[in-house]
Amino acid sequence: MKQTRSTCPYCGVGCGVIIESDGAQITGVRGDPEHPANFGRLCTKGSTLHLTASAAVTMQTRLLRPMQRATRGSMPEPISWDGALDLAVEKFAQVIRDHGPDAVGFYVSGQLLTEDYYVFNKLAKGLVGTNNIDTNSRLCMSSAVAGYKKTLGADAPPACYDDLKHAQCLFIVGSNTAWAHPILFRRIEDAKAANPAMKIVVADPRRTDTVEIADLFLPIQPGTDVMLFNGMLHLMLWEGWTDARYIAEHTSGFDALKATVRDCTPDRVAQVCGISKEDLLEAARLFATSPATLSLYCQGLNQSSSGTIKNAALINLHLATAQIGKPGAGPFSLTGQPNAMGGREVGGLANLLSAHRDLADPQHRAEVAALWGIADVPQKPGKTAVEMFQAAADGEIRALWIACTNPAQSMPDQATVRRALERCEFVVVQEAFSTTATCAFADLLLPATTWGEKDGTVTNSERRISRVRSAVSAPGEARNDWAIGVDFARRLEDRLGRTQTLFPYDTPESVWNEHRESTQGRDLDITGMSYTMLEAAPQQWPLRKGEATGRARLYEDSIFPTPDGRARFVDTPYKPVAEAREARYPFSLNTGRLRDQWHGMSRTGTLGRLFGHAAEPTLQMHPQDMARRQIAEGDLVHVTSRRGSIVVPVAGSTEVGLSQAFIAMHWGGEYLSGSSSTGTPLAGVNALTTSTYCPDSKQPELKHAAVKILKAELPWSLLAAAWLPQGTALEVAAALRELMRSFPFASCVPFGTGAALGGDGQERAGVLFRAAAYEAPPDALLAQTEALLSLNGAETLRYADARRGQRRAVRLVRSGADAYLEGFLLGGDTRAEAWIKALLQDRLPAQAYGRQLLRPGAAAPGNVASKGKIICSCFGVTEKAIAGQLAASGGSEDERLAALQGSLKCGTNCGSCVPELKRMVRAGASPAVAVAP
């Protein structure tokens, strides 16, 4: 058994992992106890990485060889690497020759390694001669970048994870840290346990799991963060809680800000934000008077048409109270992706250059040109993400190279994005997974390596650079991203007649060494760092020549990287969200993460049991809003914005406020789809979101869209599910997704069980397909569905009533003395869904229910009840098990939680379920899980 130290590929916490492998197969993963980001802990996603890298998953989902489409819409055919790259060179060179370098664009990813990023940045700006390179980090962190630069002078988070131990007040805003950065949340829990006097304030429109640890919760209205911060500063000034000496000696611009916040009175702030004046005062007092206040923030601030101003307004509070540059204090932006920070470091965005240089600065452009050995770097601003796809939709950009990201799922305003991909003359998709939505639009598919196969570096939220190492060789013909970029660049150089290459790299380290030299004298100077040093331990920047370790926190000397050394207050007038709620669109739609899923789920979506906690797409609404509109739990609703519409089941939730709604960002067209009345395929949640962006950061307002919600009258329904062989389940899911467009509403998700810690180690894989229509579809379509789910054999029992549109099929397989349900299809009448699903998913004896299984509307047998959703993914602990344990236990809340953990082990491994367990303990029991007849 080989063991390889590497880094998790999910969020920006940057957890260290130890990969276990046997030959060409990754067999296990565990947290690295020596890595300073996580000290051995992993969340539900990280702890199942090895399962998403299994041979069965690889064979069903990975892109294993270059593929070319002869024509749009045709099936891709294999092509050699030489043929693929020569074709790409021919197409890109032709577009550049005929239309200029700005007619091409590169869209890359915060999941690339720093070395990958560096090569593509140099390829675009140094060789092609265009600044049209941007990244999906534009959707996640660009407002944080702009906010730091406007106030502190550089894109450098000044705090570190260790500051959690020193903070006396923690201010969490716009971040569901418990789900988005689970291991960092474990450290928050540890800090609170060690220092119960520490106060935690959480501001968020939703009552998320993060709120469970809060001493004060501010349920602000969507998009009102700036008003909240300005109102807090108003009170700080009124109460004398600002630090006048610090402001005078180390900052500038405070007078203009004071004039703005003068009008942000408690009455006005309370009305706009929807909170009480008392809570506003308490939040201001805790923030300003605490010996050390640390703020944590993420997409709630960043994904906004006022994202830069939101970031700056929060940093204003730190500067006004001198809560920066000391242990436990500072504004700490939590990075969304594993290497969004590394991409910023190498200038992998349309407005940046290497080592945090600004494209708009002539001196910076000259420095980079000299480093690269070229005459100049183009000065024309590049197209940022939203602008790039709009330009492609308009015919301005004619060739696109997309690497390691899925814009046909993740970008806002999917109608425009898909029009761009269809109109673009040549689209290259460089990707590890063949199953992403964007692959369907590619003229050329290039297979890339992924986690467990790559070598290089990433930088986490606290400026810590960690090594990523390969544990196994690349499958099939997959190549490393940096190597693909280098090979393409050298071939393009030959076509352009260059005699000396700009890309003399033969290893990731050779790329990194050039990047390192570009940082000399910059705020992120890493000239004292090397791969050899990183082999020993991850390091934080800056780490200059002659230094042994990096700097844990910045600005301890109160000197900032600005021309005068002073931090700058930014005048932050409040502006509402881009789309205000109004009569036609009366709801505010928010998007965010699920606990056990990652982005477009190209990786986590391959593992059925990661759907145990959130099994299917749903829209969350407040129960009072549902009652007023006569919408019941589970009903289908049309959710419509100014850009598009989707159909989705609804679930009541008091986590969202009145006139608000929530859909998880992960549900793209691969999982939630259908076809509009005009036949246009629906494209998941981002069919609804707006591409309106912050004027400074160009980051779109993915966190808010004005929508209307109407009950969908689709009387004919379908539910089909089956256990399938591990080696076919994902392929069956892909085939079923081809049928989704045949229905006005359809969803297709995996489910699974087994392989939990302490379990039997057997992973079972299944697929669930749900659809609805105005009338029963053709029999051939239902027969195709049955065949895909293996419901067409001799073991299948059937019932059909074409006149009533009823169709049922169940497959029973004998095992021992009983028979078990292995698959079913309910067409036309799905009222028996709950108990039949329980028979299937919980593997309950089913032989006695043959007739009831086939009878439409059959009541639930008295001895069949669902175990409910999975609460603890690590040990497979369900709602029902937790409810039973809570009913039998007594004592205080802490004692009941301890008894729960001791008996069922839930919450004792990764800890991701602990906030939910605490909520259930406090409520006295689990949510109802009995199956209604």
N, C-alpha and C positions, 0 to 999 in steps of 0.2 A: 504494500500500500504506500503510495507516494503522497506526501503532504506538501502543499504549496501555499505560501502566504500571499494574499492578494487583497483586493478591496471590493466591497459590495457595489453593484452597478445601479442601485436604486437612488435614494434621496441624497441630499447634500450633507448629511451627517458624516458620511465617509467612513463607515464602519470597516474595520479590518476583519478579514475572514481567513480561515484555513481550509483550503480545498483538498479533499481526499480524492484520489484517482487511482484507477487500476488500468494500466495500459492506456487505451484511447478513450476510456469512459470515466467521467466524473461520477463518483459514488457517494460522496457525502460533503457536507460543509458544516463548519461550526465557527463561532466567533473567536477572533484572535484575542486571547487574554492580555497580550502585551501591547495591543494597539491603543493609543491614548484617546481615540474617539469613542470607543465602545467597551474596552476592557472585557471583551469576550461575549458581550450581549449581542443578540440579533433579534430583529422583529419577525413577524409571521412571514413576511416576504423574503427577507434575507435567509431565514432558516430553512426555506424550501428551495433555494436556488439549485441545489443538485438535482431535484426532481424535474425542474424545468429544463435541465440539460441532459435528460435521459436519452438513451438511444431511440426509444419509441417516439419521443417528442421531436428529436432531431429529424428523423426520417419523414415525419408528417408535416413539419412546419418550416424547416430550414431551406433556404435557397442554397443549393449545393453546387451549381455550375452557372456560368454566364448564360443568359437567355436573351433572345432577340425576337421582337414581333415584326413580321414582314409588313403588316398593316395594322392600324388601330382596330382594336376589337378582336383580332385574331389570337389564337393560342401562341404563347411564346415557344420558340424552338431553341435547342441548345446551340451554342456558338463557342468557339475556342476563345481563350483569353486574348490571344494576339488578334483574332478577328474582332472581338468586342472592343478592345481599346483602339484599334485602328479605325473602326467605324466611328467611335466617339470622337476621335481626333478629326476625322474627315468632316463630320457634321458640325462640330464646334468651329473648326477652322473656316468652313464655308460661311457660317453665320457671321463670324468676326470679319471675314473679308467683305461680305456683301453689306453688312449692316453696322459694323463697328463693334468694339469690345463690350459696350454697354448693352448689346442685344443678347448677352448671355448672363446667367445668374447661377449662384451656388447657394443652396440652402442646406445648412448642416445642423449639428445637434450638440446639446449639452451632455450627451451620453458618449460622445467621442472622447478619446484620450487627448491630452494636451499636445502630444506629438502629431496626432491626426489633424487636429485643429490647425497647428502651425503650418503644416504642408499645404492645406487647402487655402489658408489665408495668403500664403506666399504665391500659390498657384494663381489665384484670382488677381491680387493686387500687383504682384511682381512680374508675372509672366503674361497673363492675358491682358492686363492693363485695365481692369474694371474694379470698382469698389462694390460691385453687386455681389457681396457675400454676406449672408446673415444667418442667423441660427434660431432654433426654437427657444433658446434662452431669451430672445426678444420677447417671447410670450410670458416669461417667468421672472426675469431679474433685471431688465433694463431700467425700470423705474428706480430700483435700489441703487444701480450704478449712477444714474443721473442725480439722485438725491444726495449720495455721498459726495460726489464731485462738486455740486453746487454749494454745499455747506462746509465740508471738511477739506475739500481741495483734491481728493483722490478717492478712487474706488477701492477702499480698503476698510473692511469691517474692523472696528477698533477693539472689539472684545474677543473673548475666547470661551470655550465650554467651561473651563475651570472657574470662570467668574460666577457661575451658578452657586458655587459653594460660598462665595463672599457677598452675594447680593442680599440686601435686607428688604428690597421691594422688587418684585418681578412684574413687569407690565407687558402683557401679551396681547397683541392687537392684530387682527387680520390673519390669524394663524391658528389652525386646528392642530397644534403641535402633537397632540396625542396620537393622531393618525398620520399626519404628514411627515413628522420627524420622531418616530416612536422611541428610539433609543435616547434621543436628547430628552424626551419627556420622562423617561426612567430616571435620568439624572436630576430633573426637576423634582420628581417625587423623592429622591434620595436627599436632595438639599432641604426640602420642606420637612422631612422626617428628622434630619439632623438639627434643623433650626426652625422649630414650630413658630417662632416669632416672626419669621419672614412672611410678608404679606404678598399675595398674588392677586393682581387685577387682570381680568380678561375682558376685552371689548370685542364684540362680534355680533352681527345680526342673528346668528344661529346659536342655540344652546348646544354646543358640541361637547364631545367627551372631555375636551380640555377644560371646560368650565367646571368639571367635577372637582378640580383642585383649587378653584378660585375662592378667595376671601371676599371678593367684590366682583360682580358680573355687571357689565354695562351692555345691555342689548340694544345697541345703537341701530338706527335705521340705515339701510344700505347706502354706502357712499358718503356718509356724514363724518368721516374720520377727521377731516381738516377742521370742521366746526368743533368737534370734541377737543382736539389739541389746542386750538385757539382759545376755546373757553377755559381750558385748564390753565393756560398761560395768563389769561385775564385774571383769574382768581389768584394765581401765584403773585402777580404784580399787586393786586389789591391787598393781599394778606402779608406782603413783604417776604415771600418765600423764594424770591430770586436771589442770585449771587451777584451783587452789583460790582464787586471787585473783579471777579472773573470776567464778567461781561466787558468791563472797561479795559482790562489788560490783555485779553486774549481773543476778542471778537470784534466784528464790525457789523453795521447794518441794523442794530437793534431798534433805533428810533422809528424807522419805517414800519417795522413789525409791530411795535407798540401802538402805533396809530391804527393799524388794521385790527388788532385784537381788542381795542377799546370798545368796539361795537359788539363784541361777542360776549354779551352779558349772560349771566346764568339763566335768566328767563328765556332768552332767545335760543341759547344752546339746548336747554331742556326741551323746548318745543321742536327744534329742528331734528335733534338726535333721538328724541323719544325716550329720554331717561329723566330721572328726578334730579332736582337741583342738589339735593343732599348727597346723592351718589357722585355727582360731578365734583362737588367740593371735597368729598372723601378721596376720590381718585387723584385730584390735584395735590391734596395734602400728603398722601402716601408717596407720590412720585417725588415731590419737591423736598420733603423734610426727612426722607429716609437717608441714613448714612451712605447707602449705595443702592442706586436704582439701575436695573438692567432691563432694557426693553427687547422683546423678541417679536419679529414681524415677518410676514411673508406675503402671499398672493392677495390677501384682502387689501393691502396697501398698494401692491405693485400693479395688479391687473385692473387698471382704472384709467379713465380719461383724464384724471387728475393725479396719476400715480406719482409723478415726481414731486408735486406739491405736498401730497400726503406724506411721503418720506421726509421731505424737508421740514414739514411742520412738526413731526415727531422729534427730529434731531434738534429743532429749535428748543424744545423743552429740555433736552439734555444740556445744551449750551447755556440756557438761561439759569439753570440750577447747578452748573458745574458737575453734572453727573456723567463724567467722561474722563478717561485717562487715569482711572484708579481701579483697584480690584473690586469686582462686583458691579461696575457701572459702565454704561455706554449703550449706544444704539446698535443692536445686533441683528442684521438682516440674515434670515435663514435661507440658504440657497435651496432652490427647488430640485435641481438635478445633480447627478454625481460629479459633473465637471463643468457646470456653468461658470464657476470661478476660473477654471483653467482656460476656457474659451475667451473670457474677458482679458486674461493675462497675455495671451498671444495676439490680441486684436482681432479676434474672429467675429467681429460684427461690422456692419456697413459703415459705422462712424468712428471706428477705432483702428489703431495700428499697434504693432508689437509693444509689449511692456507698458501698457496703459497710456500710450501716446494718442494724441487726438489727430484725427485725419485733417481737421480744419487748420491745424498749426503748420505753417510752411517749414519751420525748423524741425518739427517732428517728422514730416515727410522726408526731409533731406537726410535726417539721421537714418531712417529706415532704408532709403535708397542706397546710402553709402554702405550700410551693413549687408545688403543683398547684392551689391555690385551692379546696380541698374541706374539708368540715367535719372529717373524720377518715379515717384508714386503718383498715380492720377489724383487730382484734387477734387474732381467732381464727386459730390456725395453719392454714396451707393444707395440702392433701394433696400429699405428695411423689410421685414417679413411681409407685413400687410401690403406695403407698396410694391414689393416684388411680384406677388401673385396678382395684384391688380394690373401691373404693367404687362404681365403675361396674358391676362384676360383681354387686355386692350391691344395685344399684338406687338407691343414694344419690346418685350423680352421674348426671344424666339427659341432659345435652348436653355434648359434647366438641368442642373445636376443636384440631386437630392441625396443626402447621405445620412443614414442612421436616424431618420425621423419620418413621421407619418402625417404630413400636412392634410391629407384627405380625411383625416379624423380629428386632428388637434387644432387646426386653424379655425378662427371664427369665420362666420359667413360662408358656409360650405358651398353655397351656390356659386359664388365668385371663384372660390378656390378650384372647384371642379371644372368650371368653364376655362380657367387658366390652364389647367393640366390638359384639357382636351384640345385647346387651341394651339398650345405650344408645339412648334415644329418637331422638336426632339427632346425627349425627357429621359434622363438617366436616373435610375434609382439604385443606389448602392446600399445594400440591406442584408442583414443576417436572416430575416424571416420573410418567407414568400407569402405570408398570409395577411400582411398589412393592406389596408385599403389603397394606399398610394401605388402599390405594385401593379394594380390593375390598369394604371394610366401610363406605365413605363414602356418606352420603345426599346430600352436596353436595361436589363437587370444584371447587376454585378454582385456576386456573393461575397459577403464580408464576414470576418470573424466576430465573435462576441465574447461575453464574459467567460472566463476560464480558458480562453484561447489567445488572449491578447497580452502584449507587453507594453508598458509605458507608465505614465503618471496621471494622477488626478489631484485636484485641489478641493478641499471641503470648505464648509462655511466659515471655519475659524482660520482660514489661510494656511491650512496644513496640507502639505504635498505628500501623497502616499504612492507607493509603487503598486502597479497592477501587473500581475505575472501570469503567464500561461501555465496551466496545469496539464493540458492535453494538446495534441496537435489539431490543426484546423480540419474540420470534416469536409469531405468532398474536395472541391476546388476553391474553397473559400480562402480569401487573402486578407491580410491586415489592411485597415483603412488607409493608414499612412502610405503603405506600399502601393496600393492602388493609385493613390494620388500622385506618387512619385513616378510610377510607370507611365501614367497618362501624360504627366508634365514633360517627361523626357521625349516622348513621341511627338508631343505638340511642339517642343523646341526644335526638333528635327524638321517638322513641317514649316516652321517659321524661319528656319535657316540659322538658328543660333548655334554657334560653334563651341560654346562653353556652357555647361549646365548650371542652372541655379539650384539644382536638387542633387547634391553629391552624397546622398544619405544611403547607408546600407543597413542601418540598425535604428531602432527608436532612440537609443542613446545619442546617436550622432545628430538627430533632429533636436533633441532636448538640449544638447550642449550649445547649439546655435541660439536657441531661445534663451538659454541662461545668459549668454553674452549680451543679448539685446537688452537685458534688464540692468546693466551696470549703471549705477548712479540714479536709478529710478526708485520710486517709492516701494516697488516690489523687488528690489535688488536681491537676486539669489546667486550671485557670483561665488559665494562661499559654499554653495550646495553642489553635490554631485550624486550620480547614481550610486556610487560606493557608499556615500553617507546615508542615502535613502535605503540602501540594503539593510543597514543597521536599525534604522527607525525613521518613521515619518518626521518631517520637519516643517516648521512654520516660517513663512516669510514676513519681513525681510530677513535675510541671512547673508551678510556681506562677506567678502574675502577677509580671512583672518578671524572670523567669528566661529564659535563652536556650536552655538544653538541659535534658533530664530527668536523672534520677539513675540511673547504671548499676547501682549496688549499694546496698543499704540497711543500716542499723544500723552504719555505720562508727563512729558515736559511742557505740555500745553503749547507746543509749537506745531503748526499745521502746514501741510505742503501747498501753501498759497503764496503769492508774490510777497505779501507782507508778514507771513507767518501766523496770521490770525484766521480763526474760523469765521465763517460768514453766516449771519442770520439771513434767511430768505423770507421776503414778504410773501405770506401765504393766504391770499383771500380765498374764501370758501366758494366752490362751485359745485352745484349738484351733479348727479349722474348724467350721462349723455342723453339717456332716454328716461324722462320722467314718466311715472305712472299717470295714466289719464283714462278717460271713460272707455276708450276702445281697447286699451291695453292696461288693465287695472292691477296687474300683479308684477312684483319685482322678482325676477328669476335669478337665483344665485347658483353657481356651480362650484364644485369642490371635489375632494378625494374620498374614496372608500378606504377602510382600514387595511384591507388585505390585497388591494390592487394597485397597479402602477400604470400611469399614463394610458396608452391605447391598448394595454393588456396583450401586446404581442408576445410577452414572456409569461406574465402571471396568468394570463387567460388560457394557457396550455394546461393548467393544473386545476382539475375540477374542485378539489376540496378548498381552494382559495375563494370559491363562490359560496361557501357554507354560511358566511356571515351576512352577505348581501347577495341573494341568489339570482335576482333578476332585476332588470331596469325598472325603476319606479320614480314617480314624481312625488315629493313630499309636500303636503299642504297642511295648514292648520285645520283641525277638525271643525272649527266654527265656519271657516270658509267653505268647507265641503258641505256642511249641513245647509248653509244658505243657498247653495247651488244644487242641492239634492243629489250630491255625488256620494256614493257609498265606497267603502274600502274595497279596493281591487277593481273598481270600475275603470274603463278606458276613457281617457280624455284627449281632446285635441289641445296641444300647447302651441300657440301661434305667436310669432313675433313679426316685425316688419320685413323679415328676410326669409322666413320659412315656417314650416309647421311639422310637428311630429305627433304621433299617437303613442301614448304610454300609459301603463296602469298607474293608479294613484294610491298613495298610502297616507293615512292621517298621522301627523306628527306635531307635537307641541314644541319640538326643537326649532321650528320656524315660526316667525311672527305672523300676525294677521296681514293679509294682502301680500304675503311673500310665498315663494316656492323654491324648491331645491331639486336639482338633478345632478348626479355624480358626473364629473367630467369624462369618465372612462367610457361611457356608453356611446360609442360611435356606430356607424352604419354596419360594422361587422357583427354587432350584437343586438342593435335596436334599429329596425328599418321598416320597410314596407314600400308602398307605391301610392303616390297621390292620385287624385281623380283624373289627372291628365297623363298618368303613366310615368311621371318623373320619380325616380327612386328617392326615398327619404334617407337622410344622411346622419342620423343620430343627433345628439344634443347640440352640436355646433352648427346645425342648420338654423338654430335660433339666435346664436350669439352675435354680437355686433363687432365690426372691425374698426369702429371709432376708437382712436387712440390718443394717448397723452401727447401733446405737441412737443414736449422735450424728449421723452424717452421713446416715443413711437410704439409704446406697449399698448395693446388693445384692451378694451374694457370687458374682458371675459367674465368678470365677476357679476355683471349686471346686464340684464336686458328686460325691457318692458314687454310683457306677454299677456295674452288672454287665454283663459282655460275654460273649455266647454266640454260637456259630456259627449262622448263619441257614441253614436247610435250604430253599433255594428253587432247585430243580433246573432250572427252565426259565429261560433267560437271553436277553436281547435286547441287541444293540448296533447302532445305526444312526448314520450320520454322512454329511454331504454338504457340498460347497462350494455356496454360494448367492449370488445377486446381492446386492451391498452393500445395495441398497434394500429387501430382503425378509428378510434373515437374522434380524434381531431379532424381526420379526413371526412368522416361522416358529417361533423359539424360544418365543415367548409361546403360540402355538397348541399346541406339543408339551407345554408345561407343564400345559395343561388335561387332557392324557392321563395325567399322572403318577399321579393318584389312582386310576387303573384297575389299578395294580400295587402289591404290598406294598412294593416298593422301586423307586425311579426317580430318576434325576438327569438334568439337562439343562443343558449348558454350551456357551458359544460357544468356538470356536477360530479362529485366524487366523494370517496370516503377511504378510510384506512391510512396506514403509514404514520398515524399520530404517534407521539412519543409514548412508549410503553404499550403500544398496540401490537397487532399481529404482523405489522410491516407490509401488509398487502394493500396496494393502492388499486381501487376500482375506479373506472372511468365511465361516465355516462353523458348523455346529451339530452337537453330539454328544449323542445320546440313549441312555441306558443304563437297563435295567429288568430285573427278575427276578420270577418268580412260581412258584406251586406247580405250575402246569400251563400249557400253551399257551393264550393268550388267544384270543378269537374272531377269525376271519379279518378281519372288518370293522375291528377295531381296528388290526391290522397293515397293512391296506390304507390306512387313514387316515394312519398314520405314513409309509408309502411315498409317498403323495400329497403330504404336506407337504414331504418332502425331494426332491421331483421324481424319484422312482424309479418313476414309472408311465407313462413314455413309451416311444417306439420304441427308444431307445438303451439301454434297461434289459434285462439278461439275468436270467432267473429260474430258481429251482428251488424245488419245494415237495414235502413229504412229510407230509401231514396226520396219517397214522397215527403217525409218530415225532415229530410236533410240530416238524418242520424247515421253515424258510422262509429263502430267500436271494434277494437282489436286488442287482445291481451295475449301475451306469451308467458306461459307457465312452464317452469323447468323443475323436474323432480330432483330432490336432494335428500337422501335418507328417507325418513318416514313421511315427509311432507313435500309440498311443491311451493315454489317461490316465484313471485312475479319478476320477470326480467325485462319487460317492456310493455307499453300500452299506447293506444291512440284513442282519444275521446273526441269525436267530431259532432258538433251541433248542440250537445248538451254536456257541459263540463262541471255540473254542480257537484259531482262526486270526486272532484279533483283532490281535495285535501286527504281523504282517507286512502284513495288509491295511490297517491304519491307517497303516503306514509308506508304502505305495503312495499312499494318499490325501494325507496331510498333507505328505509330502516331495516330492510330485509326481514319482514315479518311473514310467518306462515300464511299462505294464501289459498291453499287447496279448497278450503271450506267455502270460499266466496265466489266460485266460478260463475253462478248465475247472476249474483249481484254485480260482479264486474262488468257484465254485458248489458245490464239493465239501465237505461238512461235515468238519471235522477235518483238512483238507489241511495237510500240513507246509509250513513256510516254504521258499520257493525259496532256494537257496544264495547267490544274489547280492542278496537283499533283506534289509536290516537297518535298523533304526530309527536315526535320528540322535540319539535321546534327547531329553530335555526341553531347553528353552531355558534356558541359564544367564545369558547376557547379553541382556537384552531390547533394549537400545539398538542393538546390531549383529546381533542374531539369531544369536548363537553358541551352538552346541549342545554337549551332553555329548560326543558322538562326536568333534567337531572338536577339543575341548580335550584329550580323551584321546589323539588322534593326535599333537597337538603336544607333549604332555608325554612321550610315548613316544620322541620324536625329540630331546628336549632333555636337557641335562645341567647340571651345576654346582650351586650352592647353591640353597636354596629361593628366595631373593630373585632370583637370576639366572634361575631357571626361570620365576618369575612375570613378570619383565621381558620374557623372550623370548615368553611367552604373550601378553602385552599388545602387544608390538611386532608380532607376526605376525598376530594375530586381532583386535586392538583391544579385546577384551573388558576391561571394568573401567576403560576410559580416558575414559568420558564421565560418566555420573552416579555411577559407583562402587558402586552397590548390590550388584553381584555380587562385589565384591572379597573379602569374608570367605569366601564359598564357594569362590572361586578359590584362596585361600590354603590352605583345607582340602584341596582336591583336589591341589594341589602337594605339600603335606606327606604326603598318602597315597601319592604317587608316580604316581597315575593316577586317571582318572575312575571312578565306579561303573560296573559292567558294563552295557553297553548292547546287547550282541548279542541277537538275537531267537532264543529257543529254539524248536525245532520243535514 
